[in-house]
Amino acid sequence: MIMVTELDLKGDVCPYTFVKTKLKLEELEIGEELAVTFDHAPAVENVPRSLKNEGHKILGIEQMGDHLWKVRIRKA
Amino acid sequence: MKLGILLTTSPENENTGTVIALCKAARELGHEVSIFLMYDGVYNVNKKEFVELVDKGVSIAVCALNLEQRKLGRVEGILYGSQYDHACIASDVDRFVSFG
């Protein structure tokens, strides 16, 4: 069973969105899943692109509402 | 050689002309050039001569947050990026020059 960790970054903007996501990923084991909630539109594009560049896998990006997104990441 | 440039001033500042001239000279000599725009530097996306550097092979990334804060739109060929891209440029280049 894969453990899913939730991270709520509503109210955070760049660069904290990426930095806090990266720090949380460092706490996880390889293969574990992190689900991050953003309300800052540029982060929804930039954070997944940056994490892919770091080797992590983006499992999905889901729009939860007006200016609210959830990004699911698998740690590599 | 790989050259990185950070530009944080608006097009009214003489830095823009300097950066454009520097980029053109570097590209003519075959050097790779990457620019990151942040703070008022993002206003350079509205300057035609600056954006034309993309056609000369210059890679330009802009801080999406600063762009959004100044109500500016996207420009084709320019990466809508973040401080992560700024860090990647600084890490990847041989020389990094800051104009602020």
Backbone of each chain as nested JSON, in Angstrom:
{
  "chains": [
    {"id": "A", "residues": [
      {"number": 1, "name": "MET", "atoms": {"N": [0.854, -1.206, 0.0], "CA": [0.0, 0.0, 0.0], "C": [0.89, 1.257, 0.0]}},
      {"number": 2, "name": "ILE", "atoms": {"N": [0.593, 2.173, -0.92], "CA": [1.404, 3.385, -1.029], "C": [0.867, 4.464, -0.088]}},
      {"number": 3, "name": "MET", "atoms": {"N": [1.779, 5.015, 0.688], "CA": [1.387, 6.061, 1.638], "C": [1.274, 7.403, 0.908]}},
      {"number": 4, "name": "VAL", "atoms": {"N": [0.203, 8.136, 1.162], "CA": [0.016, 9.456, 0.552], "C": [0.08, 10.525, 1.643]}},
      {"number": 5, "name": "THR", "atoms": {"N": [0.99, 11.468, 1.454], "CA": [1.134, 12.575, 2.396], "C": [0.508, 13.818, 1.777]}},
      {"number": 6, "name": "GLU", "atoms": {"N": [-0.257, 14.538, 2.565], "CA": [-0.899, 15.768, 2.079], "C": [-0.097, 16.993, 2.517]}},
      {"number": 7, "name": "LEU", "atoms": {"N": [-0.008, 17.973, 1.631], "CA": [0.669, 19.239, 1.959], "C": [-0.21, 20.388, 1.459]}},
      {"number": 8, "name": "ASP", "atoms": {"N": [-0.617, 21.25, 2.368], "CA": [-1.499, 22.366, 2.015], "C": [-0.662, 23.64, 1.862]}},
      {"number": 9, "name": "LEU", "atoms": {"N": [-0.545, 24.119, 0.618], "CA": [0.248, 25.331, 0.37], "C": [-0.633, 26.489, -0.089]}},
      {"number": 10, "name": "LYS", "atoms": {"N": [-1.889, 26.447, 0.315], "CA": [-2.767, 27.581, -0.014], "C": [-2.196, 28.837, 0.667]}},
      {"number": 11, "name": "GLY", "atoms": {"N": [-2.125, 29.917, -0.084], "CA": [-1.598, 31.171, 0.465], "C": [-0.113, 31.363, 0.202]}},
      {"number": 12, "name": "ASP", "atoms": {"N": [0.551, 30.305, -0.252], "CA": [1.985, 30.42, -0.573], "C": [2.187, 30.729, -2.055]}},
      {"number": 13, "name": "VAL", "atoms": {"N": [3.224, 31.517, -2.346], "CA": [3.568, 31.839, -3.734], "C": [5.018, 31.423, -3.991]}},
      {"number": 14, "name": "CYS", "atoms": {"N": [5.421, 31.538, -5.242], "CA": [6.79, 31.229, -5.64], "C": [7.751, 32.158, -4.881]}},
      {"number": 15, "name": "PRO", "atoms": {"N": [8.876, 31.698, -4.411], "CA": [9.45, 30.369, -4.603], "C": [9.088, 29.38, -3.491]}},
      {"number": 16, "name": "TYR", "atoms": {"N": [8.279, 29.828, -2.513], "CA": [7.984, 28.962, -1.36], "C": [7.219, 27.707, -1.769]}},
      {"number": 17, "name": "THR", "atoms": {"N": [6.403, 27.825, -2.829], "CA": [5.645, 26.656, -3.285], "C": [6.588, 25.514, -3.663]}},
      {"number": 18, "name": "PHE", "atoms": {"N": [7.635, 25.829, -4.394], "CA": [8.598, 24.787, -4.788], "C": [9.453, 24.356, -3.603]}},
      {"number": 19, "name": "VAL", "atoms": {"N": [9.942, 25.324, -2.84], "CA": [10.851, 25.012, -1.723], "C": [10.154, 24.12, -0.692]}},
      {"number": 20, "name": "LYS", "atoms": {"N": [8.929, 24.461, -0.313], "CA": [8.216, 23.667, 0.7], "C": [7.866, 22.275, 0.173]}},
      {"number": 21, "name": "THR", "atoms": {"N": [7.554, 22.193, -1.13], "CA": [7.264, 20.879, -1.729], "C": [8.526, 20.024, -1.722]}},
      {"number": 22, "name": "LYS", "atoms": {"N": [9.633, 20.626, -2.088], "CA": [10.908, 19.893, -2.122], "C": [11.308, 19.415, -0.72]}},
      {"number": 23, "name": "LEU", "atoms": {"N": [11.13, 20.285, 0.273], "CA": [11.476, 19.908, 1.649], "C": [10.596, 18.762, 2.142]}},
      {"number": 24, "name": "LYS", "atoms": {"N": [9.308, 18.804, 1.794], "CA": [8.409, 17.725, 2.219], "C": [8.797, 16.417, 1.529]}},
      {"number": 25, "name": "LEU", "atoms": {"N": [9.155, 16.494, 0.248], "CA": [9.568, 15.284, -0.479], "C": [10.804, 14.65, 0.16]}},
      {"number": 26, "name": "GLU", "atoms": {"N": [11.673, 15.49, 0.704], "CA": [12.891, 14.967, 1.343], "C": [12.564, 14.13, 2.576]}},
      {"number": 27, "name": "GLU", "atoms": {"N": [11.386, 14.338, 3.169], "CA": [10.977, 13.56, 4.343], "C": [10.413, 12.189, 3.951]}},
      {"number": 28, "name": "LEU", "atoms": {"N": [10.037, 12.048, 2.669], "CA": [9.381, 10.816, 2.222], "C": [10.397, 9.786, 1.734]}},
      {"number": 29, "name": "GLU", "atoms": {"N": [9.93, 8.538, 1.684], "CA": [10.742, 7.462, 1.106], "C": [10.5, 7.437, -0.401]}},
      {"number": 30, "name": "ILE", "atoms": {"N": [11.456, 6.892, -1.136], "CA": [11.303, 6.761, -2.583], "C": [10.061, 5.904, -2.872]}},
      {"number": 31, "name": "GLY", "atoms": {"N": [9.242, 6.363, -3.818], "CA": [8.033, 5.635, -4.189], "C": [6.793, 6.123, -3.465]}},
      {"number": 32, "name": "GLU", "atoms": {"N": [6.978, 6.886, -2.38], "CA": [5.814, 7.424, -1.667], "C": [5.209, 8.59, -2.446]}},
      {"number": 33, "name": "GLU", "atoms": {"N": [3.949, 8.858, -2.135], "CA": [3.21, 9.87, -2.892], "C": [2.929, 11.095, -2.036]}},
      {"number": 34, "name": "LEU", "atoms": {"N": [3.055, 12.255, -2.664], "CA": [2.769, 13.534, -2.002], "C": [1.666, 14.242, -2.794]}},
      {"number": 35, "name": "ALA", "atoms": {"N": [0.654, 14.713, -2.104], "CA": [-0.425, 15.473, -2.743], "C": [-0.381, 16.897, -2.201]}},
      {"number": 36, "name": "VAL", "atoms": {"N": [-0.113, 17.849, -3.092], "CA": [0.07, 19.243, -2.674], "C": [-1.074, 20.107, -3.203]}},
      {"number": 37, "name": "THR", "atoms": {"N": [-1.651, 20.907, -2.326], "CA": [-2.729, 21.812, -2.724], "C": [-2.17, 23.221, -2.895]}},
      {"number": 38, "name": "PHE", "atoms": {"N": [-2.446, 23.812, -4.075], "CA": [-1.999, 25.178, -4.393], "C": [-3.206, 26.052, -4.722]}},
      {"number": 39, "name": "ASP", "atoms": {"N": [-3.089, 27.351, -4.425], "CA": [-4.08, 28.297, -4.953], "C": [-3.382, 29.412, -5.745]}},
      {"number": 40, "name": "HIS", "atoms": {"N": [-2.117, 29.179, -6.063], "CA": [-1.318, 30.153, -6.818], "C": [-1.08, 29.572, -8.216]}},
      {"number": 41, "name": "ALA", "atoms": {"N": [-1.762, 30.149, -9.221], "CA": [-1.777, 29.559, -10.565], "C": [-0.376, 29.29, -11.154]}},
      {"number": 42, "name": "PRO", "atoms": {"N": [0.576, 30.231, -11.076], "CA": [1.888, 29.936, -11.669], "C": [2.557, 28.696, -11.07]}},
      {"number": 43, "name": "ALA", "atoms": {"N": [2.273, 28.403, -9.793], "CA": [2.888, 27.237, -9.145], "C": [2.419, 25.933, -9.767]}},
      {"number": 44, "name": "VAL", "atoms": {"N": [1.177, 25.92, -10.246], "CA": [0.601, 24.688, -10.805], "C": [1.354, 24.275, -12.071]}},
      {"number": 45, "name": "GLU", "atoms": {"N": [1.903, 25.248, -12.75], "CA": [2.691, 24.963, -13.946], "C": [4.163, 24.756, -13.599]}},
      {"number": 46, "name": "ASN", "atoms": {"N": [4.691, 25.642, -12.757], "CA": [6.132, 25.64, -12.495], "C": [6.604, 24.551, -11.548]}},
      {"number": 47, "name": "VAL", "atoms": {"N": [5.854, 24.291, -10.494], "CA": [6.31, 23.294, -9.515], "C": [6.399, 21.902, -10.155]}},
      {"number": 48, "name": "PRO", "atoms": {"N": [5.359, 21.439, -10.874], "CA": [5.491, 20.12, -11.519], "C": [6.654, 20.062, -12.525]}},
      {"number": 49, "name": "ARG", "atoms": {"N": [6.834, 21.134, -13.294], "CA": [7.934, 21.144, -14.276], "C": [9.289, 21.045, -13.563]}},
      {"number": 50, "name": "SER", "atoms": {"N": [9.444, 21.789, -12.473], "CA": [10.701, 21.766, -11.724], "C": [10.93, 20.402, -11.077]}},
      {"number": 51, "name": "LEU", "atoms": {"N": [9.858, 19.807, -10.535], "CA": [9.995, 18.498, -9.881], "C": [10.333, 17.407, -10.889]}},
      {"number": 52, "name": "LYS", "atoms": {"N": [9.741, 17.493, -12.088], "CA": [10.083, 16.527, -13.148], "C": [11.565, 16.642, -13.482]}},
      {"number": 53, "name": "ASN", "atoms": {"N": [12.047, 17.898, -13.514], "CA": [13.462, 18.141, -13.79], "C": [14.358, 17.542, -12.71]}},
      {"number": 54, "name": "GLU", "atoms": {"N": [13.808, 17.423, -11.501], "CA": [14.54, 16.826, -10.372], "C": [14.425, 15.307, -10.377]}},
      {"number": 55, "name": "GLY", "atoms": {"N": [13.638, 14.772, -11.313], "CA": [13.518, 13.317, -11.454], "C": [12.262, 12.708, -10.865]}},
      {"number": 56, "name": "HIS", "atoms": {"N": [11.418, 13.507, -10.208], "CA": [10.192, 12.98, -9.615], "C": [9.12, 12.781, -10.683]}},
      {"number": 57, "name": "LYS", "atoms": {"N": [8.113, 11.988, -10.344], "CA": [7.049, 11.702, -11.317], "C": [5.778, 12.469, -10.928]}},
      {"number": 58, "name": "ILE", "atoms": {"N": [5.211, 13.157, -11.882], "CA": [3.942, 13.858, -11.643], "C": [2.814, 12.9, -12.006]}},
      {"number": 59, "name": "LEU", "atoms": {"N": [2.032, 12.506, -11.023], "CA": [0.962, 11.523, -11.234], "C": [-0.311, 12.186, -11.754]}},
      {"number": 60, "name": "GLY", "atoms": {"N": [-0.495, 13.451, -11.438], "CA": [-1.682, 14.133, -11.931], "C": [-1.829, 15.526, -11.363]}},
      {"number": 61, "name": "ILE", "atoms": {"N": [-2.561, 16.346, -12.107], "CA": [-2.891, 17.703, -11.653], "C": [-4.407, 17.85, -11.778]}},
      {"number": 62, "name": "GLU", "atoms": {"N": [-5.046, 18.082, -10.663], "CA": [-6.507, 18.149, -10.654], "C": [-6.96, 19.521, -10.175]}},
      {"number": 63, "name": "GLN", "atoms": {"N": [-7.856, 20.149, -10.945], "CA": [-8.399, 21.436, -10.5], "C": [-9.559, 21.153, -9.547]}},
      {"number": 64, "name": "MET", "atoms": {"N": [-9.431, 21.649, -8.321], "CA": [-10.415, 21.352, -7.275], "C": [-11.486, 22.443, -7.185]}},
      {"number": 65, "name": "GLY", "atoms": {"N": [-11.215, 23.587, -7.785], "CA": [-12.156, 24.697, -7.704], "C": [-11.545, 25.911, -8.38]}},
      {"number": 66, "name": "ASP", "atoms": {"N": [-12.179, 27.076, -8.165], "CA": [-11.666, 28.307, -8.744], "C": [-10.36, 28.672, -8.026]}},
      {"number": 67, "name": "HIS", "atoms": {"N": [-9.261, 28.664, -8.769], "CA": [-7.942, 28.949, -8.194], "C": [-7.558, 27.961, -7.09]}},
      {"number": 68, "name": "LEU", "atoms": {"N": [-7.847, 26.702, -7.3], "CA": [-7.472, 25.661, -6.336], "C": [-7.125, 24.378, -7.095]}},
      {"number": 69, "name": "TRP", "atoms": {"N": [-5.896, 23.905, -6.886], "CA": [-5.426, 22.727, -7.608], "C": [-4.755, 21.748, -6.648]}},
      {"number": 70, "name": "LYS", "atoms": {"N": [-4.795, 20.469, -7.032], "CA": [-4.044, 19.466, -6.278], "C": [-3.092, 18.762, -7.246]}},
      {"number": 71, "name": "VAL", "atoms": {"N": [-1.82, 18.73, -6.867], "CA": [-0.789, 18.08, -7.684], "C": [-0.305, 16.847, -6.941]}},
      {"number": 72, "name": "ARG", "atoms": {"N": [-0.358, 15.701, -7.613], "CA": [0.083, 14.447, -7.002], "C": [1.447, 14.066, -7.562]}},
      {"number": 73, "name": "ILE", "atoms": {"N": [2.378, 13.796, -6.641], "CA": [3.781, 13.555, -7.019], "C": [4.247, 12.233, -6.421]}},
      {"number": 74, "name": "ARG", "atoms": {"N": [4.982, 11.459, -7.199], "CA": [5.638, 10.268, -6.639], "C": [7.123, 10.551, -6.503]}},
      {"number": 75, "name": "LYS", "atoms": {"N": [7.645, 10.39, -5.306], "CA": [9.063, 10.661, -5.062], "C": [9.937, 9.633, -5.781]}},
      {"number": 76, "name": "ALA", "atoms": {"N": [10.97, 10.141, -6.456], "CA": [11.913, 9.256, -7.162], "C": [13.209, 9.159, -6.365]}}
    ]},
    {"id": "B", "residues": [
      {"number": 1, "name": "MET", "atoms": {"N": [31.272, 29.088, -24.537], "CA": [30.995, 29.476, -23.162], "C": [29.493, 29.683, -22.962]}},
      {"number": 2, "name": "LYS", "atoms": {"N": [29.035, 29.38, -21.753], "CA": [27.632, 29.643, -21.417], "C": [27.567, 30.884, -20.54]}},
      {"number": 3, "name": "LEU", "atoms": {"N": [26.745, 31.849, -20.966], "CA": [26.611, 33.108, -20.241], "C": [25.201, 33.218, -19.67]}},
      {"number": 4, "name": "GLY", "atoms": {"N": [25.103, 33.539, -18.4], "CA": [23.804, 33.768, -17.761], "C": [23.662, 35.226, -17.387]}},
      {"number": 5, "name": "ILE", "atoms": {"N": [22.453, 35.755, -17.559], "CA": [22.207, 37.171, -17.255], "C": [20.937, 37.303, -16.42]}},
      {"number": 6, "name": "LEU", "atoms": {"N": [21.034, 38.063, -15.341], "CA": [19.857, 38.422, -14.55], "C": [19.57, 39.897, -14.797]}},
      {"number": 7, "name": "LEU", "atoms": {"N": [18.331, 40.197, -15.178], "CA": [17.943, 41.588, -15.434], "C": [16.737, 41.928, -14.554]}},
      {"number": 8, "name": "THR", "atoms": {"N": [16.902, 42.932, -13.698], "CA": [15.833, 43.266, -12.744], "C": [15.309, 44.69, -12.925]}},
      {"number": 9, "name": "THR", "atoms": {"N": [15.739, 45.36, -13.992], "CA": [15.287, 46.743, -14.215], "C": [14.403, 46.816, -15.457]}},
      {"number": 10, "name": "SER", "atoms": {"N": [13.542, 47.829, -15.499], "CA": [12.6, 47.983, -16.61], "C": [13.316, 48.522, -17.854]}},
      {"number": 11, "name": "PRO", "atoms": {"N": [12.649, 48.494, -19.006], "CA": [13.309, 48.877, -20.268], "C": [13.789, 50.323, -20.321]}},
      {"number": 12, "name": "GLU", "atoms": {"N": [13.242, 51.186, -19.454], "CA": [13.699, 52.584, -19.453], "C": [15.141, 52.701, -18.967]}},
      {"number": 13, "name": "ASN", "atoms": {"N": [15.578, 51.699, -18.212], "CA": [16.938, 51.728, -17.667], "C": [17.941, 51.356, -18.762]}},
      {"number": 14, "name": "GLU", "atoms": {"N": [19.114, 51.96, -18.68], "CA": [20.142, 51.683, -19.698], "C": [20.576, 50.224, -19.705]}},
      {"number": 15, "name": "ASN", "atoms": {"N": [20.268, 49.488, -18.628], "CA": [20.653, 48.069, -18.573], "C": [20.089, 47.276, -19.75]}},
      {"number": 16, "name": "THR", "atoms": {"N": [18.882, 47.636, -20.185], "CA": [18.249, 46.87, -21.271], "C": [19.078, 46.945, -22.548]}},
      {"number": 17, "name": "GLY", "atoms": {"N": [19.501, 48.146, -22.908], "CA": [20.332, 48.3, -24.103], "C": [21.649, 47.558, -23.964]}},
      {"number": 18, "name": "THR", "atoms": {"N": [22.214, 47.594, -22.761], "CA": [23.481, 46.891, -22.516], "C": [23.293, 45.38, -22.672]}},
      {"number": 19, "name": "VAL", "atoms": {"N": [22.206, 44.872, -22.101], "CA": [21.951, 43.43, -22.177], "C": [21.709, 43.002, -23.629]}},
      {"number": 20, "name": "ILE", "atoms": {"N": [20.946, 43.8, -24.364], "CA": [20.679, 43.456, -25.768], "C": [21.992, 43.416, -26.56]}},
      {"number": 21, "name": "ALA", "atoms": {"N": [22.835, 44.439, -26.378], "CA": [24.113, 44.49, -27.097], "C": [25.031, 43.332, -26.686]}},
      {"number": 22, "name": "LEU", "atoms": {"N": [25.05, 43.038, -25.398], "CA": [25.884, 41.952, -24.893], "C": [25.431, 40.61, -25.468]}},
      {"number": 23, "name": "CYS", "atoms": {"N": [24.131, 40.408, -25.482], "CA": [23.584, 39.142, -26.003], "C": [23.886, 38.976, -27.489]}},
      {"number": 24, "name": "LYS", "atoms": {"N": [23.708, 40.049, -28.247], "CA": [23.974, 39.975, -29.692], "C": [25.445, 39.649, -29.948]}},
      {"number": 25, "name": "ALA", "atoms": {"N": [26.328, 40.321, -29.201], "CA": [27.768, 40.08, -29.377], "C": [28.125, 38.653, -28.99]}},
      {"number": 26, "name": "ALA", "atoms": {"N": [27.552, 38.17, -27.888], "CA": [27.854, 36.812, -27.43], "C": [27.364, 35.774, -28.432]}},
      {"number": 27, "name": "ARG", "atoms": {"N": [26.159, 35.982, -28.955], "CA": [25.616, 35.019, -29.91], "C": [26.424, 35.013, -31.207]}},
      {"number": 28, "name": "GLU", "atoms": {"N": [26.888, 36.202, -31.636], "CA": [27.694, 36.266, -32.865], "C": [28.996, 35.49, -32.708]}},
      {"number": 29, "name": "LEU", "atoms": {"N": [29.468, 35.398, -31.457], "CA": [30.701, 34.646, -31.184], "C": [30.405, 33.177, -30.87]}},
      {"number": 30, "name": "GLY", "atoms": {"N": [29.122, 32.809, -30.92], "CA": [28.748, 31.416, -30.733], "C": [28.524, 30.974, -29.297]}},
      {"number": 31, "name": "HIS", "atoms": {"N": [28.464, 31.94, -28.367], "CA": [28.24, 31.579, -26.97], "C": [26.754, 31.342, -26.699]}},
      {"number": 32, "name": "GLU", "atoms": {"N": [26.475, 30.443, -25.74], "CA": [25.084, 30.22, -25.315], "C": [24.712, 31.293, -24.297]}},
      {"number": 33, "name": "VAL", "atoms": {"N": [23.51, 31.835, -24.424], "CA": [23.085, 32.889, -23.494], "C": [21.701, 32.577, -22.925]}},
      {"number": 34, "name": "SER", "atoms": {"N": [21.586, 32.687, -21.605], "CA": [20.3, 32.522, -20.925], "C": [20.047, 33.747, -20.063]}},
      {"number": 35, "name": "ILE", "atoms": {"N": [18.835, 34.272, -20.15], "CA": [18.463, 35.456, -19.364], "C": [17.332, 35.086, -18.417]}},
      {"number": 36, "name": "PHE", "atoms": {"N": [17.388, 35.614, -17.19], "CA": [16.243, 35.503, -16.283], "C": [15.774, 36.912, -15.938]}},
      {"number": 37, "name": "LEU", "atoms": {"N": [14.476, 37.154, -16.105], "CA": [13.883, 38.461, -15.803], "C": [13.073, 38.368, -14.522]}},
      {"number": 38, "name": "MET", "atoms": {"N": [13.314, 39.302, -13.607], "CA": [12.478, 39.357, -12.406], "C": [12.331, 40.804, -11.943]}},
      {"number": 39, "name": "TYR", "atoms": {"N": [11.487, 41.007, -10.923], "CA": [11.108, 42.359, -10.481], "C": [10.69, 43.175, -11.719]}},
      {"number": 40, "name": "ASP", "atoms": {"N": [11.138, 44.447, -11.83], "CA": [10.719, 45.26, -12.972], "C": [11.361, 44.797, -14.281]}},
      {"number": 41, "name": "GLY", "atoms": {"N": [12.309, 43.885, -14.196], "CA": [12.915, 43.318, -15.405], "C": [11.895, 42.628, -16.291]}},
      {"number": 42, "name": "VAL", "atoms": {"N": [10.781, 42.181, -15.686], "CA": [9.772, 41.484, -16.489], "C": [9.133, 42.412, -17.526]}},
      {"number": 43, "name": "TYR", "atoms": {"N": [9.194, 43.739, -17.294], "CA": [8.621, 44.671, -18.277], "C": [9.337, 44.595, -19.633]}},
      {"number": 44, "name": "ASN", "atoms": {"N": [10.523, 44.009, -19.651], "CA": [11.249, 43.888, -20.923], "C": [10.539, 42.985, -21.921]}},
      {"number": 45, "name": "VAL", "atoms": {"N": [9.569, 42.176, -21.451], "CA": [8.822, 41.332, -22.404], "C": [7.962, 42.191, -23.333]}},
      {"number": 46, "name": "ASN", "atoms": {"N": [7.805, 43.483, -22.978], "CA": [7.032, 44.381, -23.841], "C": [7.914, 45.127, -24.842]}},
      {"number": 47, "name": "LYS", "atoms": {"N": [9.224, 44.902, -24.76], "CA": [10.134, 45.625, -25.663], "C": [10.515, 44.716, -26.832]}},
      {"number": 48, "name": "LYS", "atoms": {"N": [10.104, 45.132, -28.03], "CA": [10.272, 44.301, -29.223], "C": [11.731, 43.882, -29.442]}},
      {"number": 49, "name": "GLU", "atoms": {"N": [12.644, 44.845, -29.325], "CA": [14.062, 44.555, -29.59], "C": [14.605, 43.512, -28.594]}},
      {"number": 50, "name": "PHE", "atoms": {"N": [14.059, 43.556, -27.387], "CA": [14.507, 42.593, -26.38], "C": [13.967, 41.199, -26.691]}},
      {"number": 51, "name": "VAL", "atoms": {"N": [12.697, 41.12, -26.985], "CA": [12.063, 39.81, -27.266], "C": [12.676, 39.179, -28.522]}},
      {"number": 52, "name": "GLU", "atoms": {"N": [13.13, 40.016, -29.451], "CA": [13.743, 39.492, -30.678], "C": [15.035, 38.718, -30.41]}},
      {"number": 53, "name": "LEU", "atoms": {"N": [15.57, 38.849, -29.198], "CA": [16.764, 38.06, -28.845], "C": [16.465, 36.564, -28.905]}},
      {"number": 54, "name": "VAL", "atoms": {"N": [15.2, 36.203, -28.686], "CA": [14.805, 34.787, -28.769], "C": [15.118, 34.246, -30.165]}},
      {"number": 55, "name": "ASP", "atoms": {"N": [14.835, 35.073, -31.202], "CA": [15.101, 34.653, -32.584], "C": [16.594, 34.494, -32.849]}},
      {"number": 56, "name": "LYS", "atoms": {"N": [17.402, 35.123, -32.028], "CA": [18.857, 35.006, -32.188], "C": [19.418, 33.85, -31.366]}},
      {"number": 57, "name": "GLY", "atoms": {"N": [18.519, 33.092, -30.733], "CA": [18.961, 31.907, -29.998], "C": [19.174, 32.117, -28.516]}},
      {"number": 58, "name": "VAL", "atoms": {"N": [18.776, 33.285, -28.013], "CA": [18.911, 33.547, -26.576], "C": [17.715, 32.919, -25.848]}},
      {"number": 59, "name": "SER", "atoms": {"N": [18.014, 32.219, -24.767], "CA": [16.968, 31.599, -23.954], "C": [16.528, 32.601, -22.885]}},
      {"number": 60, "name": "ILE", "atoms": {"N": [15.237, 32.911, -22.852], "CA": [14.738, 33.89, -21.878], "C": [13.669, 33.247, -21.001]}},
      {"number": 61, "name": "ALA", "atoms": {"N": [13.852, 33.378, -19.692], "CA": [12.853, 32.923, -18.729], "C": [12.438, 34.115, -17.875]}},
      {"number": 62, "name": "VAL", "atoms": {"N": [11.182, 34.114, -17.474], "CA": [10.657, 35.235, -16.694], "C": [10.015, 34.712, -15.411]}},
      {"number": 63, "name": "CYS", "atoms": {"N": [10.126, 35.484, -14.345], "CA": [9.466, 35.11, -13.083], "C": [7.95, 35.289, -13.262]}},
      {"number": 64, "name": "ALA", "atoms": {"N": [7.23, 34.183, -13.258], "CA": [5.79, 34.22, -13.506], "C": [5.052, 35.024, -12.439]}},
      {"number": 65, "name": "LEU", "atoms": {"N": [5.534, 34.951, -11.218], "CA": [4.875, 35.689, -10.129], "C": [4.999, 37.195, -10.353]}},
      {"number": 66, "name": "ASN", "atoms": {"N": [6.22, 37.655, -10.679], "CA": [6.425, 39.084, -10.914], "C": [5.651, 39.564, -12.14]}},
      {"number": 67, "name": "LEU", "atoms": {"N": [5.53, 38.691, -13.141], "CA": [4.767, 39.02, -14.353], "C": [3.289, 39.191, -14.006]}},
      {"number": 68, "name": "GLU", "atoms": {"N": [2.782, 38.272, -13.22], "CA": [1.374, 38.302, -12.814], "C": [1.093, 39.525, -11.93]}},
      {"number": 69, "name": "GLN", "atoms": {"N": [2.029, 39.827, -11.026], "CA": [1.857, 40.977, -10.131], "C": [1.774, 42.283, -10.904]}},
      {"number": 70, "name": "ARG", "atoms": {"N": [2.428, 42.328, -12.089], "CA": [2.433, 43.552, -12.89], "C": [1.416, 43.494, -14.015]}},
      {"number": 71, "name": "LYS", "atoms": {"N": [0.528, 42.491, -13.959], "CA": [-0.584, 42.354, -14.917], "C": [-0.095, 42.264, -16.356]}},
      {"number": 72, "name": "LEU", "atoms": {"N": [1.037, 41.61, -16.555], "CA": [1.575, 41.445, -17.905], "C": [1.199, 40.072, -18.438]}},
      {"number": 73, "name": "GLY", "atoms": {"N": [1.038, 39.99, -19.764], "CA": [0.67, 38.717, -20.377], "C": [1.878, 37.93, -20.83]}},
      {"number": 74, "name": "ARG", "atoms": {"N": [1.604, 36.717, -21.253], "CA": [2.682, 35.85, -21.734], "C": [3.125, 36.272, -23.122]}},
      {"number": 75, "name": "VAL", "atoms": {"N": [4.388, 35.984, -23.425], "CA": [4.945, 36.25, -24.744], "C": [5.504, 34.943, -25.284]}},
      {"number": 76, "name": "GLU", "atoms": {"N": [5.16, 34.646, -26.528], "CA": [5.593, 33.394, -27.133], "C": [7.125, 33.313, -27.181]}},
      {"number": 77, "name": "GLY", "atoms": {"N": [7.646, 32.167, -26.817], "CA": [9.088, 31.943, -26.889], "C": [9.806, 32.221, -25.573]}},
      {"number": 78, "name": "ILE", "atoms": {"N": [9.081, 32.813, -24.618], "CA": [9.673, 33.118, -23.304], "C": [9.1, 32.163, -22.266]}},
      {"number": 79, "name": "LEU", "atoms": {"N": [9.974, 31.543, -21.491], "CA": [9.534, 30.58, -20.474], "C": [8.885, 31.3, -19.304]}},
      {"number": 80, "name": "TYR", "atoms": {"N": [7.699, 30.859, -18.954], "CA": [6.935, 31.408, -17.835], "C": [7.411, 30.641, -16.592]}},
      {"number": 81, "name": "GLY", "atoms": {"N": [8.522, 31.099, -15.992], "CA": [9.229, 30.274, -15.023], "C": [9.184, 30.765, -13.586]}},
      {"number": 82, "name": "SER", "atoms": {"N": [10.204, 30.323, -12.845], "CA": [10.248, 30.605, -11.409], "C": [11.704, 30.756, -10.961]}},
      {"number": 83, "name": "GLN", "atoms": {"N": [11.886, 30.959, -9.659], "CA": [13.243, 31.062, -9.128], "C": [14.017, 29.759, -9.323]}},
      {"number": 84, "name": "TYR", "atoms": {"N": [13.293, 28.664, -9.493], "CA": [13.97, 27.396, -9.793], "C": [14.745, 27.522, -11.108]}},
      {"number": 85, "name": "ASP", "atoms": {"N": [14.117, 28.157, -12.103], "CA": [14.784, 28.339, -13.397], "C": [15.971, 29.283, -13.262]}},
      {"number": 86, "name": "HIS", "atoms": {"N": [15.802, 30.31, -12.427], "CA": [16.905, 31.239, -12.138], "C": [18.092, 30.461, -11.558]}},
      {"number": 87, "name": "ALA", "atoms": {"N": [17.795, 29.596, -10.596], "CA": [18.854, 28.803, -9.955], "C": [19.517, 27.853, -10.954]}},
      {"number": 88, "name": "CYS", "atoms": {"N": [18.716, 27.256, -11.837], "CA": [19.274, 26.333, -12.841], "C": [20.228, 27.074, -13.774]}},
      {"number": 89, "name": "ILE", "atoms": {"N": [19.824, 28.293, -14.175], "CA": [20.693, 29.079, -15.058], "C": [22.008, 29.388, -14.349]}},
      {"number": 90, "name": "ALA", "atoms": {"N": [21.9, 29.891, -13.111], "CA": [23.107, 30.261, -12.355], "C": [24.025, 29.061, -12.151]}},
      {"number": 91, "name": "SER", "atoms": {"N": [23.425, 27.89, -11.991], "CA": [24.21, 26.679, -11.752], "C": [24.869, 26.153, -13.03]}},
      {"number": 92, "name": "ASP", "atoms": {"N": [24.209, 26.394, -14.161], "CA": [24.623, 25.772, -15.419], "C": [25.673, 26.579, -16.193]}},
      {"number": 93, "name": "VAL", "atoms": {"N": [25.712, 27.899, -15.975], "CA": [26.548, 28.745, -16.841], "C": [28.0, 28.85, -16.349]}},
      {"number": 94, "name": "ASP", "atoms": {"N": [28.862, 29.32, -17.264], "CA": [30.27, 29.557, -16.905], "C": [30.449, 30.928, -16.264]}},
      {"number": 95, "name": "ARG", "atoms": {"N": [29.676, 31.905, -16.744], "CA": [29.732, 33.265, -16.195], "C": [28.308, 33.769, -15.99]}},
      {"number": 96, "name": "PHE", "atoms": {"N": [28.08, 34.44, -14.86], "CA": [26.744, 34.966, -14.583], "C": [26.856, 36.456, -14.266]}},
      {"number": 97, "name": "VAL", "atoms": {"N": [26.107, 37.261, -15.003], "CA": [26.173, 38.716, -14.834], "C": [24.807, 39.233, -14.402]}},
      {"number": 98, "name": "SER", "atoms": {"N": [24.805, 40.071, -13.366], "CA": [23.548, 40.609, -12.858], "C": [23.433, 42.097, -13.181]}},
      {"number": 99, "name": "PHE", "atoms": {"N": [22.32, 42.491, -13.782], "CA": [22.036, 43.895, -14.079], "C": [20.838, 44.337, -13.249]}},
      {"number": 100, "name": "GLY", "atoms": {"N": [21.104, 45.165, -12.248], "CA": [20.003, 45.583, -11.384], "C": [20.119, 47.038, -10.962]}}
    ]}
  ]
}
